[in-house]
């Protein structure tokens, strides 16, 4: 029930990402872009709890990972695509 949730509730502000030695703005921006990307992949009829777990899982998997500032954005979106697809496949 994706229409019951709002992607804006999952986005990060600079102070939410912690200390990235001056790269906090980039990390927050990258995370937010990845969250929007993932949001677009989620089926409209997916239950709220699953959506919540999937979107929060992006941060859980990437928190503290230097890939957020070192990897190409395409590499990160490839990871998100794999993460979303494999997580949804596990539910079937």
N, C-alpha and C positions, 0 to 999 in steps of 0.2 A: 504494500500500500504506500508506494513512494509519494503519492500526492498528499499524504498526511504529514510528511516530513519536509524540511527545507534545507537544502544544501548549505545555506548560509550559517546554519547552526553548527556546522562541522568545521568551518574555516578557522584558520589560525591567525592570530595577531602576532606581531614581532615578539612581544613579551611572553607568548605562550610556548615558544620553541626552546627556551633556555639559552644557555651561553654557547655561541658558535664563533667566538673570537672575532666579532665584528661582521659576521656573515648572517646574522639573524634575519635581516630583511630578505635576503635571497632565499634562505631556508623556508621562511614563512610563505613567500611567493610561490616557490616551487611546490611545496606541500599543497597549497590551495589550488594550483593548477592541476595537480595530480588528483585531488579530491573531485574537482569539477569533471575531469576526464573519466574517473571511475563512476561518478554519478550518472553520467551519460550512458554508461554501459549496463547499468542495473535495470532489470525488467521492472515495468511499472507495477506489476502485481506481486512483487517480492514483499514479504512481510517486514514490518518495521524493525523488529529485533535483528533480523538478518542484515538488513541495510545498515543498522547501527554498528553491528559487529564488523562488517566488511569495511566500512569507511573508517572506523576507529582503528582497525587492524593495519591500515596503511601507515599510520603514525607509529603503531606498536612495532611494526617490522622495520621501519626506517629510522626511528629515533636513534640519534647518535651515529648514524651511518654516514660516512663522508661522501657516499654516493650522491647525497642530496646537493652537494656543492661541487663535486668533481665529475660526475657522470653527465653525459649528454642527455638532454631532455627525452629524446627518442628512446634511449636505453631505459629510462625510468618509466615511460609509458608502456614499453614492452613488458617490464616487470609487473606493472599494475594490471595490464591485460591478462597476463598469466595468472597472477594472484586472484583476480576476480573470477576468471573462468575455472580455475582449479577449485576455488572455494565453493562456487556454485555447483560444480560437478560432484563434490563431496556430499552435498545435500540430497542428491538424487538417490 
